[in-house]
Amino acid sequence: RVPAGKTSISSIKAFYFDASTSVKDLNLKFTTSRITSGAAHTTDTTETYTTYATVGTQNSLQSISATAASYNAISTVAAGDIINVYLYRDSHFVSGSADSYDANWDLVGIECVFN
């Protein structure tokens, strides 16, 4: 839920447990939606798959920041709105690099920061 006094999304991060011992690539896509009571929800699906390099520090908590394209269509938010974050992974070759993260990729949580 959007806290009182906040009017926009500043950033979105995915926190994960890094199980790899070296830098690997992940192909991820973030999409978002905003639900307001009594109104149609707004969805941003403009984000495409992006290749993110992991840190490669085994047994550590790391984060990946979503590109602003994944939430820019949700231009304003209001207190009490619900923000949904969808995270997709394509472990096969897409238009960029092949996803090379061959260990389990454990998502720990999603953080939304508001202005």
N, C-alpha and C positions, 0 to 999 in steps of 0.2 A: 504494500500500500504506500501511496505517496504521502509523506508527512505534511503537516500543516505548514503553510508559508512557502512551499516549494512550487515552482512553475515550469521547470524543464529538467530533462535528463542531462547530466554532465558527463557521465561515463558508465560503462558496464564492463565488469571483469568476470572471467570464469576462473575459479581456483581449482587446481588439480594436484594430485599426488604424483610426482615425477618418479617413475619406476625405471627409467632408462639411465645408463651410465654415460651416454654421449648425446650430443645435440642431434635431434631428429625433427622431421617435419610432420605437422598435422594439417590436414585440409578440413577447415571448419567453416560453418556459416551460422551467423547469429541472425535471428529475426525476432521482432517484438510486436506486442499489441498492447493497447490501453483499453481498459474497460471502465466506463463511467456509468454509475447507476442511472437507469432510465434512458440511456442513449445507446446508439449503435457503437460497437467497438471499432477502434482504429487500428489497422495492422500495417506494419512496415516490412515488406518482403523484398526490398530492393537490393539487399546485400547479396553478393555472390560468394562462392567459396573462396577463401583466402588461405594461403599457406603461412602457417605460424611456426617458427623455430622454437623448439623447447630448450630448456636450459641444460639438461643432461646431468643434473646433480641428483643422483639416486637417493631415494627416501627423503625427498624434500617437498615442501609445499610451494607451488609456483602459481603464477597467474598469467592470463592472456587477456589483453584489452580488446574489446570489440571495436571495430571501426565505426565511426559516427554514422556511416551509411545504414547501419543496422537499426538505428533509432531516430534518424532525422525526420522521418515522416510523422512521427509523434511530436509535433512542434510545441505543444503546450500540455501540461498536466495540471491537475488540481488536487488538493488534499482529499484523500480517500479513494482516488483512482487506483485501480489495480494494474500493475505492469506485469505482463507475461513475457518471459524470455525463453526462446526456443533455440537450442544449440544442436546443429546437425554436423555429423562427421562423415566424410567420404574417404574411406580408406583405400580407394582405388584411384587411379590416375584421373585427374580432372583436366582443366586447362593449364594449370600451373605445374608445380613439382608433384611427383608421386608422394603419397603419404608414406613416410618411412618409419613411423612410430610403431615398433613391433612388439612392445610390451603392453600390458593392460593399461588403458588410460582411464584413471579413476577421477571423475569429476567430484569435487568436494562441495562446491557451492557457487552461487552467482551473487555478485554485489552490484546494486544499482546506486549510483551517487546522483543526488538531485541538487539543482540550483534553486 
